[in-house]
Amino acid sequence: MKSVRLARTVFVVAALVVVAALAGCSSSGSSFTGTWGSSAAGQPNLTIKDDGTFSGTDGCNALSGKGTISGGTFTFGPFASTQVHCEGVNPWLNLAHTATVDGNTLTVYKNGGAKIGTLEKQ
C-alpha cells in the first residue's frame, strides 16, 4: 500500500515538473505582435501576428503580407497593396522594408535603412 502511494506521489510530482517546464517554453508572442498606429480615417495602422503575417493600411491603401522576425528586427516580405490615390495621405507604409520596436513604438525603415515613420502600439 505504501509503495502504491509513493509511486502515485512520485508520478504526480513528475507530472507537475513536466507541466511547469512546458509552461516555461510557451510563447506569448514577440514584441512585434499586436496592432500599431491609429484606426482613425486617413491614418496608417498595421497588425502583426505571431506567425509574421501582417495587414493594415497606409491610411488609404490596404496592405497584407508575411514577414520574418530575426532578433530585434521585423523584415517585411513581399506584400500586396491596393494602389488608390488618396488626396492628403502619405503612403509611406507601402515602402516598409524592416521595423524595430522600442517600448510602444514601431519604427519602420525603407530598403537602405532610412527611417520612414513610426507607429504607436494600440
Legacy VTK file of the C-alpha trace (Angstrom):
# vtk DataFile Version 3.0
C-alpha trace
ASCII
DATASET POLYDATA
POINTS 122 float
0.000 0.000 0.000
2.807 2.402 0.898
4.620 1.640 -2.364
1.483 2.429 -4.409
1.050 5.703 -2.536
4.740 6.555 -3.005
4.576 5.713 -6.720
1.467 7.857 -7.121
3.158 10.785 -5.313
6.283 10.464 -7.476
4.099 10.381 -10.614
2.156 13.498 -9.578
5.351 15.393 -8.740
6.933 14.352 -12.057
3.814 15.445 -13.955
3.870 18.841 -12.239
7.548 19.292 -13.124
6.826 18.495 -16.792
3.846 20.894 -16.890
5.927 23.671 -15.316
8.756 23.085 -17.782
6.399 23.163 -20.762
4.733 26.329 -19.495
8.144 27.992 -19.469
8.535 27.106 -23.150
5.282 28.699 -24.258
5.500 31.862 -26.277
3.437 34.937 -25.556
4.376 36.388 -28.930
7.144 38.731 -29.892
7.417 42.428 -29.209
6.210 42.952 -32.796
2.895 41.165 -32.268
-0.113 43.449 -31.993
-1.766 46.422 -33.624
0.213 49.573 -34.332
-0.930 53.021 -35.423
-4.314 54.650 -35.441
-7.695 53.375 -36.530
-8.741 56.929 -37.464
-9.614 57.573 -41.098
-6.614 58.524 -43.226
-4.086 57.266 -40.646
-1.733 54.288 -41.063
-2.084 51.148 -38.991
-0.571 47.703 -39.020
-1.395 44.428 -37.266
1.371 41.843 -36.947
0.551 38.293 -35.830
2.787 35.713 -34.122
3.379 33.860 -37.401
4.666 37.034 -39.122
1.562 37.730 -41.185
0.625 41.377 -41.259
-2.191 43.526 -42.567
-3.147 47.142 -42.360
-3.456 50.346 -44.279
-1.289 53.326 -45.137
-4.352 55.454 -44.432
-5.772 54.829 -47.888
-4.456 51.593 -49.381
-4.921 48.179 -47.770
-1.820 46.018 -47.495
-1.084 42.464 -46.374
1.772 40.015 -46.434
4.108 37.917 -44.340
7.359 38.927 -42.732
10.018 37.347 -40.562
11.368 38.149 -37.143
15.072 37.802 -36.506
16.401 39.124 -33.231
15.150 42.672 -32.828
14.158 43.196 -36.477
10.943 42.503 -38.361
11.589 42.141 -42.098
8.586 42.700 -44.324
8.301 40.035 -47.001
6.620 40.729 -50.322
3.181 42.170 -49.724
0.084 43.022 -51.671
-1.324 46.519 -51.629
-4.077 48.392 -53.353
-2.893 51.386 -55.376
-5.573 54.012 -54.856
-4.579 57.673 -54.868
-5.991 59.438 -51.843
-5.645 63.188 -51.529
-3.686 64.214 -48.445
-2.483 60.717 -47.470
1.217 59.910 -47.364
1.585 56.241 -48.395
4.950 55.788 -46.608
3.946 52.432 -45.114
3.956 50.919 -48.612
7.755 51.446 -48.633
8.281 49.329 -45.488
11.289 47.013 -45.575
12.174 46.458 -41.891
10.966 47.561 -38.472
12.197 47.653 -34.899
10.392 48.071 -31.584
11.404 50.364 -28.748
8.847 50.245 -25.951
5.463 51.010 -27.540
6.905 52.445 -30.760
7.330 50.534 -34.006
9.897 52.309 -36.185
9.686 51.485 -39.888
12.595 51.692 -42.330
12.710 51.537 -46.096
15.207 49.494 -48.105
18.609 51.015 -47.417
17.841 51.700 -43.765
16.349 55.200 -43.829
13.623 55.744 -41.223
10.283 56.433 -42.882
7.858 56.521 -39.977
6.694 55.329 -36.585
3.517 53.741 -35.272
2.456 53.594 -31.627
1.089 50.362 -30.176
-2.680 50.381 -29.638
LINES 1 123
122 0 1 2 3 4 5 6 7 8 9 10 11 12 13 14 15 16 17 18 19 20 21 22 23 24 25 26 27 28 29 30 31 32 33 34 35 36 37 38 39 40 41 42 43 44 45 46 47 48 49 50 51 52 53 54 55 56 57 58 59 60 61 62 63 64 65 66 67 68 69 70 71 72 73 74 75 76 77 78 79 80 81 82 83 84 85 86 87 88 89 90 91 92 93 94 95 96 97 98 99 100 101 102 103 104 105 106 107 108 109 110 111 112 113 114 115 116 117 118 119 120 121
